[in-house]
Amino acid sequence: MMQIHKSIQAFRAIRRKIPENQSIGFVPTMGALHDGHLSLVKEARTQNDVLVASIFINPAQFGPNEDLQTYPRKLEEDTQLLQSLGVDHLFCPTSDDMYKPNHRCFVDPTGFDDLREGRARPGHFRGVATIVAKLFNIVLPTNAYFGQKDAAQCVLIKRLVEDLDMDVNVNVMKTVRESDGLAMSSRNAYLESKEEREAATVLYKSLFAAREVYEGGLAGVLPIDTNIVKETVHNILSTEPLVKEVEYVAVDSKETMEPLKEIGLEGGIVSIAVKIGSVRLIDNIVL
């Protein structure tokens, strides 16, 4: 039977009772679980003695004009899903517990606000780095699991663990997609019509085209100018009339998320942020 812990104190009480020789898997989420989250849980279950999941909508990673108040909340449904997959402990603290009245210290990852996603969402990565550091300190996992869909976040967390000498293995799992290619995301629920939902498939179509350009280069001459890759993505996105805005198309290093001018044998990550109607969607593909 899964145990539910609604405070840091309650979780730490049970954490102290877990034997040191047992491995602890950890899947942090903001809830509104979909098959992408559940794939992380299933993988973690096979690799660890004890499995912990968390549900916490982190206010520190939302900007003033973002969707903190409207972000999907399905705690009862999520709890049932996690229990059915064999999660041992669910940690779902309150904001007041995680950010107490005198909270002053944050983890500020140098340079991440200068990335394309960072410029689009100032302060977002500071909030992500802070909450992940806090959760790692509370849960003390052996292994932690994240999805590749949030590419810059995954690079950030790897840097966080390495730079701050945290004793946790970071496992990044492939993006889970719908049958038509749309990356699974809690924000997909914001798509207001069947037409918008169908239009959203253009994100993956554009990324798939980028991969074809890169693989064509592998068969011929590398490196490839990243402007060619970006132009390919923009051309596909421009075919969909419901694309309201292409916020960015970026081609970056897999290790640092810093912009690349050329892509060679080492590959890279093509990331996009696109608005379909009023809904901001992100996706990426690893080359």
N, C-alpha and C positions, 0 to 999 in steps of 0.2 A: 504494500500500500504506500503510495507516494505521500511524503510528509511535506506540508506547506509551512513556510516560515515567512512571516510578514515584517520582521525587524532584523537588523544586523545582530542584535544581542541573541535573538532566538536562533538564528542560523549558526552563529559562532558556538553556541552551546552544543549543538549537534556535531559541528565540524570537529570539535575537540575530541569527540568520541570515535572518530574514524581512525582505524589503525594506520600507522605510518607506512606499512608495507602494502596498502591498498591504493591502486591508482584511481584518480578522480578526474572524470571527464566533465567539461563545463561548456554549455551552450547558452551564451547570453543573447537575449532577444528583447524587443520592445512589444512583444505580443502580436495580436492579429495574425496568428501563425498560418503559414501556407506550406505547400509541399517542399519548398526550398528549406525552410526552417526544419521541417520534419526529417528531411534527408540528413541534416547535420545531426539531429538527435539519434537517428538510426545508426549512423556511422559511429558516433560516440559510444552508443550502447555496446557495440561489438568490441570496443577497444579498451574498456575501462571496467574496474570492479564496482565503482560507485559513480552514478550519473546525476549531475546537478544541472538544472536549467534555471534561468532567471527571466522574469518579465518586469521590465522597468522602463517606462517612457521617460527618457532623460531630458529634462528641460534645458540643460546646459548646451545641448547640441542643436537646439532650434533657435532661429533668428526671430526678431520681433514681428516680422510679417509672415512667418511660416505657420505650419499647421499643427502646432502643439495642442491646441484645444480641440481640434477636429480629428486628430489622429485616431484611427480605429481602435476601440477598446473592446476586447472579447474575453475577459479574464475567465469566466466560467467555462466557455467553450474551449479555450486554450488549455485550461487545467485538465479537462477530460482527455484532450488529445495527448498531452504529455504523459498522463498516467497510463494511457493505453499503450504507449511505446516503452514503458518500463523505466521512466525517470524515477529516481529514488527521492530526490529533494527538489522542491520548487521554491526559489527565493524570490519573493515579490514585495520588496520594501516600499515604503511611502517616500515621496519627495522630501518631506520634512525630516525623515530619518537619514536619507542619503546626503542631504544638504541642510545641515543644521543652521540655526539663526546666525551663528558667528563664523560660518564657513568662509574662508578667505583664500585657500590654497588651490591652485589649478595646475594642470600639466599643460605647458604651452609648447607644442612641437614646432621648432624653428623651421620656417620655410613653407609649411603646409598651407598657410593662408595665401601664398603666392601661386599655388597650383590653380588650374582652371576651376576645379570644384571649390577650392578654398576662396577664390575671388568671388565666385557666385554666392557662397554662403560664409561670409566672414564670421570667424569664431567657432564654426562648426567643428573643426578638427580639435580645437582646444577642449570643447565639450566632450568629444568622443574619447580623446586621450585620457581625460580626467576620469570619466565614468569607468572606462576599462581598467585603469589603474586601481580605482577603488574596488571594483568587483573582484579583480585578481587578488587584492589584499585581503578581502573578506572570504572568498571561496578557497583560495590557495589551491588551484587546480594543478593536476599533472599535465593535462592536455586541454586546450581550448579550441573551439571549432567556429569558423566563420565562412561565409559564402563569398565567392569571387565577384558577385555582382557589384559589391561596393569595393571596387579595386583600390582606390586611394586609401580607404579605411584599412584594408588588409595590409597594405604597405606600411601605413602608420603604426598599426599594432605590432607588426614585426620589428619596426624600429624601436618602439616603446620597450618591448621585451629585451631587445639586445642592448639598447643604450642604458637602461636602468637595471640591467642584470637581474631580470626576473626569472625565476626558476619555473618556467612553464613552456610547454611545446605548443606553438601556434600552428594549427592545421587549417589550410585554406582549401575548401572544397569547390568543385565546379558549379557554375551557375545552373540552377534548375529552371527549365523553360516549359512553357505550355506547348502543346503539340504544334502550334503555328509559329513558335520561336520566341514569343514574348517572354521576357524574363519575369519570373514570379516575384511579386512585390506586394506588400500590404497596401501601397498607394494605388495599385491597379483598380482597387474598389472605387476610386474617385472618378474613373472614366464614366461619363454620364449617359452614354448611349451605345448601342450596338455598333454604330458607325465609328465612334471614337475608339472603341475596343479593337475593331478591325484595322483602323488606321495606325494603331500603336505597333502593329507588326512591322511597320516600316523601319523601326529602330534596328531590329535584328537583320532585316534584309540589307540595310546599309553596312552593317558590320560584317556580314557574310561576304559582301562584295569587296570590302577592304581585305579580308583574308584571302580571297581569290587573287587579288592584285599581288599580295605578298608572296603567296605560293607560286604565282607565275614568275616572280623574281627569283625564287629559289631554284626554279627550273632553268633560269637564264642568268641574269646578272644581278648581283647584290653589291653594295647596298642600294635601296630604293629611297628616293627623295620623299620625305613624309608629306610634302605638299600634294604629291600624286595620290597618296592614300586619302588624305583629307578631302581632296576634290571628288574622289570616287564616292565617299560617304555623303557629301553635300549633294551630289547629283541624284543619288537615290532618294534622299530625304525630300528633295524638291519636287519629286513626283507625287507626293501625298498632299492634297489640298488642305487636309485638316491639321497639318503641322503648322502651329501658330508661330513658333519661334524655335530656331536652332540656337541654343544658348552657347554651346561650344562643341567642337570636334577636336580632340587632342590625341596626339601620338606620343607616348611617354615611356620612360625606362621602367622595366618590370621591378627594378630594385629600389628606385628612389621616387618614381613618378615625375621626374624632371623631364622637360620637353626634349624630344629627339629631332634632329634635323634629317637624319637618315636612319633606316632600319636595315641592319645587317643580319647575320646568322644568329645573333643573340636574341633577336625578336624585340617585341615591345608590347605595349597595351594601347589599343585604340578605345578611347572613352568618349561617350556622347551624353549630352543633356539636351532634351527636347521637350517642348510643350505641345501636348495634344489638347486643344481647347484650353482649359485652365489648369491642366494636370501636368506637373513637371515629372518626367521620367528620365532615369539614367540607365545606361547599359554599357557594357564593354566587351571586348573580345581580346584574348591573349594570342599574340602571334609568335 
